Amino acid sequence: MNQKIVALGKVGLATLVNLEEIIKYLLTRIVFIIGGDKVSLLPPLCNERILVVGNGPSAKEIDLEYVSKKGISILCVNYFASQNEDFFKIRPKYYCAIDPFFYSDQNAASIENEALINALNKVDWDMTYICLAHQELPALKNTHIKMISLNNLEYFGKYWKYTLYSKNKANFGFQNVILAALYFCITGNAKTVYLCGVDSDWHRELFVDENNNVYLESVHFYGVEKVNLTAKGDLKKGEYYKYAGYYYKTMEEFYYSSQYAAYKKVDVYNLTLNSYIDVFEKISIDVL
């Protein structure tokens, strides 16, 4: 008798869990519809091999011209166009920038943004620019560049997840720009995706001084940047734990991206051999 009660209890709990998943999904869809996000129909990338170039210092070890000559499309991110002299040599086919700071009024007139816009406006080949819905660069006026907008709705439910991902209606989280680039490539059914410059070791670049100010000393392919996160207002004193949370979430989302890639049968390889991203097989560039 007790076993039957326990069994019925488990069935009831499972039903409640399923119901909770469905309610979560319906609520997110309502928010999505009310928000009116206009997202793009993502282009098919079938049989295309794509190299996603991150900002990590290891990106300097990759000969991008060599990769381009191998018939591999290149996807660059963030300030690559204005901070890397190879931009006009490799003529990347794709470009991705999703950080809200790029599109904020605070940053609109910054020297970095002006340099980026100037570089992009000089592009004389066809290129796809990938951003989130409602993000735009008004000063970008180049007929060679096609804008593609991704959805901004995270969904991790059990039901309809990959169907929504495939239709650009939900995603596995874009804690950083590489995740958005991966989503674009996987959803478009690229044949193979390679990652470089994805060291993802910024947890080693955080330190706290004697006054409990938190600093981030980031090493990029274009140089070293030291930022006082406390003075900048990103963290209050005693909130170091938040950055640990950001790092956890980033790695978790890379795991989800690997599951989505497996579902879509898209091969993803990491060319950054000392990368902390451990969900993709690592290979040497010599294999390409």
C-alpha positions as CSV (number, residue, x, y, z in Angstrom):
1,M,0.0,0.0,0.0
2,N,2.8,2.4,0.9
3,Q,4.6,1.6,-2.3
4,K,1.5,2.4,-4.3
5,I,1.2,5.8,-2.6
6,V,4.9,6.5,-3.2
7,A,4.5,5.6,-6.9
8,L,1.4,7.8,-7.3
9,G,3.3,10.6,-5.5
10,K,6.1,10.3,-8.1
11,V,3.7,10.4,-11.0
12,G,2.0,13.4,-9.5
13,L,5.3,15.2,-9.0
14,A,6.4,14.4,-12.6
15,T,3.1,15.8,-13.8
16,L,3.7,19.0,-11.8
17,V,7.2,19.3,-13.2
18,N,5.9,18.9,-16.8
19,L,3.1,21.4,-16.1
20,E,5.7,23.9,-14.7
21,E,7.8,23.5,-17.8
22,I,4.8,24.2,-20.0
23,I,3.8,27.2,-18.0
24,K,7.3,28.6,-18.1
25,Y,7.3,28.2,-21.9
26,L,3.9,29.9,-22.3
27,L,5.0,32.8,-20.1
28,T,8.2,33.3,-22.1
29,R,6.2,33.2,-25.4
30,I,3.8,35.8,-24.1
31,V,6.7,38.1,-23.1
32,F,8.2,37.5,-26.5
33,I,5.0,38.4,-28.4
34,I,4.3,41.5,-26.3
35,G,7.9,42.6,-26.7
36,G,7.4,42.5,-30.4
37,D,11.0,41.4,-31.2
38,K,11.6,41.2,-34.9
39,V,14.2,38.6,-35.6
40,S,15.7,37.5,-38.9
41,L,15.2,34.3,-40.7
42,L,18.8,33.0,-40.4
43,P,20.5,32.1,-43.7
44,P,21.3,28.5,-44.5
45,L,25.0,27.7,-44.0
46,C,25.0,24.1,-45.3
47,N,28.3,22.6,-46.2
48,E,30.1,25.8,-45.1
49,R,33.1,25.7,-42.8
50,I,33.4,28.7,-40.5
51,L,36.2,29.9,-38.2
52,V,34.9,32.0,-35.3
53,V,37.7,34.3,-34.2
54,G,37.5,35.3,-30.5
55,N,39.4,38.1,-28.7
56,G,41.7,35.9,-26.7
57,P,45.5,36.3,-27.1
58,S,45.8,32.9,-28.7
59,A,44.1,34.4,-31.8
60,K,47.5,35.8,-32.8
61,E,48.8,32.3,-33.2
62,I,46.4,31.6,-36.1
63,D,47.3,32.6,-39.7
64,L,43.9,33.9,-40.8
65,E,45.0,34.4,-44.4
66,Y,46.1,30.8,-44.5
67,V,42.6,29.8,-43.1
68,S,40.9,32.0,-45.7
69,K,42.8,30.4,-48.5
70,K,41.6,26.9,-47.3
71,G,38.1,27.9,-48.3
72,I,36.9,28.5,-44.7
73,S,34.6,31.4,-44.0
74,I,35.7,33.7,-41.2
75,L,33.5,35.3,-38.5
76,C,35.0,38.1,-36.5
77,V,33.6,39.7,-33.3
78,N,33.4,43.0,-31.4
79,Y,36.3,45.5,-32.2
80,F,38.2,43.2,-34.6
81,A,37.6,45.5,-37.6
82,S,39.1,48.5,-35.9
83,Q,41.8,46.8,-33.9
84,N,43.3,44.2,-36.2
85,E,45.1,45.2,-39.4
86,D,44.3,41.8,-40.9
87,F,40.6,42.7,-41.2
88,F,40.9,44.1,-44.7
89,K,43.2,41.2,-45.8
90,I,41.0,38.3,-44.7
91,R,37.7,40.0,-45.7
92,P,35.5,38.1,-43.2
93,K,32.2,36.9,-44.4
94,Y,30.5,37.3,-41.0
95,Y,30.7,39.8,-38.1
96,C,29.0,39.5,-34.7
97,A,28.7,42.1,-31.9
98,I,26.0,41.7,-29.3
99,D,27.3,43.5,-26.2
100,P,24.7,46.1,-25.2
101,F,27.5,48.6,-24.5
102,F,28.2,48.8,-28.3
103,Y,24.7,50.2,-28.8
104,S,24.3,52.3,-25.7
105,D,24.0,56.1,-25.8
106,Q,26.9,56.2,-23.4
107,N,29.2,54.5,-25.9
108,A,27.7,55.8,-29.2
109,A,30.3,58.6,-29.5
110,S,33.2,56.8,-28.0
111,I,36.5,56.7,-29.9
112,E,36.3,52.9,-30.0
113,N,32.9,52.9,-31.6
114,E,33.8,55.6,-34.1
115,A,36.8,53.6,-35.2
116,L,34.7,50.5,-35.5
117,I,32.0,52.3,-37.6
118,N,34.7,53.9,-39.8
119,A,36.2,50.5,-40.5
120,L,32.9,48.8,-41.2
121,N,31.8,51.5,-43.6
122,K,35.0,50.9,-45.7
123,V,34.0,47.2,-46.3
124,D,33.8,46.7,-50.0
125,W,32.7,43.0,-50.0
126,D,29.5,41.3,-49.0
127,M,29.4,40.7,-45.2
128,T,26.7,39.7,-42.8
129,Y,26.5,41.6,-39.5
130,I,24.9,39.7,-36.6
131,C,23.4,41.4,-33.6
132,L,20.4,41.1,-31.2
133,A,16.9,42.3,-32.0
134,H,16.6,46.1,-31.4
135,Q,20.3,46.6,-31.6
136,E,21.5,48.7,-34.5
137,L,24.4,51.0,-35.4
138,P,22.7,54.1,-37.0
139,A,26.0,55.4,-38.3
140,L,26.6,52.2,-40.2
141,K,25.6,52.9,-43.8
142,N,27.1,50.3,-46.1
143,T,25.1,48.5,-48.7
144,H,27.6,45.6,-48.7
145,I,26.6,44.8,-45.1
146,K,23.4,42.8,-44.4
147,M,22.1,43.0,-40.9
148,I,20.9,39.8,-39.2
149,S,19.1,40.0,-35.8
150,L,19.0,37.1,-33.3
151,N,16.3,36.6,-30.7
152,N,17.0,37.6,-27.1
153,L,14.9,35.0,-25.3
154,E,16.7,32.4,-23.2
155,Y,14.8,29.1,-22.9
156,F,16.1,25.9,-21.2
157,G,12.9,24.0,-20.9
158,K,12.5,20.3,-21.8
159,Y,9.8,20.8,-24.4
160,W,10.2,22.4,-27.9
161,K,13.6,23.8,-27.0
162,Y,15.5,22.8,-30.2
163,T,12.5,23.7,-32.4
164,L,12.5,27.2,-31.0
165,Y,16.2,27.5,-31.3
166,S,16.1,26.3,-34.9
167,K,13.5,29.0,-35.8
168,N,15.4,31.8,-34.1
169,K,12.7,32.1,-31.4
170,A,14.8,31.2,-28.4
171,N,18.4,30.5,-27.5
172,F,20.7,28.8,-25.0
173,G,22.1,32.1,-23.6
174,F,24.5,34.7,-24.9
175,Q,26.7,35.4,-21.9
176,N,29.4,36.4,-24.4
177,V,29.7,37.1,-28.1
178,I,31.2,33.7,-29.0
179,L,28.0,32.0,-27.8
180,A,25.9,34.2,-30.1
181,A,28.3,33.4,-33.0
182,L,28.0,29.7,-32.3
183,Y,24.2,29.9,-32.2
184,F,24.2,31.6,-35.6
185,C,26.4,28.9,-37.1
186,I,24.7,26.0,-35.6
187,T,21.2,27.2,-36.4
188,G,22.3,27.8,-40.0
189,N,23.4,24.2,-40.1
190,A,27.1,24.9,-40.9
191,K,29.1,21.8,-41.8
192,T,31.9,22.6,-39.4
193,V,32.7,25.4,-36.9
194,Y,36.2,26.1,-35.7
195,L,36.9,28.3,-32.7
196,C,40.1,30.2,-32.1
197,G,41.0,33.0,-29.6
198,V,38.6,31.5,-27.0
199,D,41.0,31.1,-24.1
200,S,38.2,31.8,-21.7
201,D,40.6,32.1,-18.7
202,W,39.5,35.5,-17.5
203,H,38.8,34.1,-14.0
204,R,42.6,34.1,-13.8
205,E,42.7,37.8,-14.6
206,L,40.6,39.0,-11.6
207,F,42.2,40.2,-8.5
208,V,41.2,42.2,-5.4
209,D,43.4,44.9,-3.8
210,E,43.9,45.9,-0.2
211,N,40.8,48.2,-0.4
212,N,38.6,45.4,-1.8
213,N,38.5,46.9,-5.2
214,V,38.1,44.3,-7.9
215,Y,40.2,44.5,-11.0
216,L,40.1,42.8,-14.3
217,E,43.3,42.6,-16.4
218,S,42.2,41.3,-19.7
219,V,44.7,40.1,-22.3
220,H,43.3,40.4,-25.9
221,F,45.0,39.8,-29.2
222,Y,45.2,43.6,-29.5
223,G,46.8,44.3,-26.1
224,V,46.3,44.3,-22.3
225,E,43.4,46.2,-20.7
226,K,43.3,46.8,-16.9
227,V,39.9,47.9,-15.5
228,N,38.9,48.7,-12.0
229,L,35.5,47.1,-11.9
230,T,34.5,48.6,-8.6
231,A,35.3,52.2,-9.6
232,K,33.6,51.6,-12.9
233,G,30.4,50.6,-11.1
234,D,30.2,47.1,-12.4
235,L,30.6,45.7,-8.9
236,K,30.1,47.0,-5.4
237,K,32.6,46.1,-2.7
238,G,31.7,42.6,-1.5
239,E,30.3,41.5,-4.9
240,Y,33.2,39.6,-6.3
241,Y,31.0,36.5,-6.2
242,K,29.0,38.0,-9.1
243,Y,31.9,37.6,-11.5
244,A,32.3,34.0,-10.4
245,G,28.6,33.6,-11.3
246,Y,29.1,35.2,-14.7
247,Y,32.0,32.7,-15.4
248,Y,29.8,29.8,-14.3
249,K,27.0,30.9,-16.5
250,T,29.3,31.3,-19.5
251,M,30.7,27.8,-19.2
252,E,27.2,26.4,-18.6
253,E,26.0,28.0,-21.8
254,F,28.9,26.5,-23.8
255,Y,27.7,23.1,-22.5
256,Y,24.2,23.9,-23.8
257,S,25.7,25.0,-27.1
258,S,27.5,21.7,-27.5
259,Q,24.2,19.8,-26.9
260,Y,22.5,21.9,-29.6
261,A,25.4,21.3,-32.0
262,A,25.1,17.6,-31.4
263,Y,21.3,17.8,-32.1
264,K,21.9,19.7,-35.3
265,K,24.8,17.4,-36.3
266,V,27.2,20.4,-36.6
267,D,30.8,19.6,-35.8
268,V,32.5,22.1,-33.5
269,Y,36.3,22.1,-32.9
270,N,38.3,24.2,-30.6
271,L,41.7,25.3,-32.0
272,T,42.7,27.0,-28.7
273,L,44.5,24.0,-27.2
274,N,44.8,25.6,-23.7
275,S,41.2,26.9,-23.7
276,Y,39.1,26.4,-20.6
277,I,36.2,25.5,-22.8
278,D,36.1,21.7,-22.4
279,V,33.0,20.7,-24.3
280,F,34.4,20.7,-27.8
281,E,37.1,18.5,-29.2
282,K,40.4,20.3,-29.5
283,I,42.5,20.0,-32.7
284,S,45.6,21.7,-34.1
285,I,45.2,24.2,-37.0
286,D,47.5,21.9,-38.9
287,V,44.6,19.5,-39.3
288,L,42.6,21.9,-41.4
